[in-house]
Amino acid sequence: MTALALKKELNGYIAKMPVRKLEILKPLLSEMAEPLYTIEPASKKEAAMIEKRAREFPENFVPFKKRIKT
C-alpha cells in the first residue's frame, strides 16, 4: 500500500469517527506528528570542542560534509 493510499484510508476512518473518539485520538496523533528529533547548529563552545578533537585525533575525524556524500 502506498503512503498516499494509507493516508486516504486513515482519513476515511477519522471522518467516520464520533467527536468523543477524536478527542481521545488527538493527543496520540499530535505526538506522532512531531519529528523524532531536531538538529540544531553547534554552539560556539561545542564547535570549539569539535575543532580541538579533530586536531588531537585527525585519523579518526571525518568531516560531516564528506560523510554524507558516501
Buried (B, 14 or more C-beta within 10 A) or exposed (E): EEEEEEEEEEEEEEEEEEEEEEEEEEEEEEEEEEEEEEEEEEEEEEEEEEEEEEEEEEEEEEEEEEEEEE
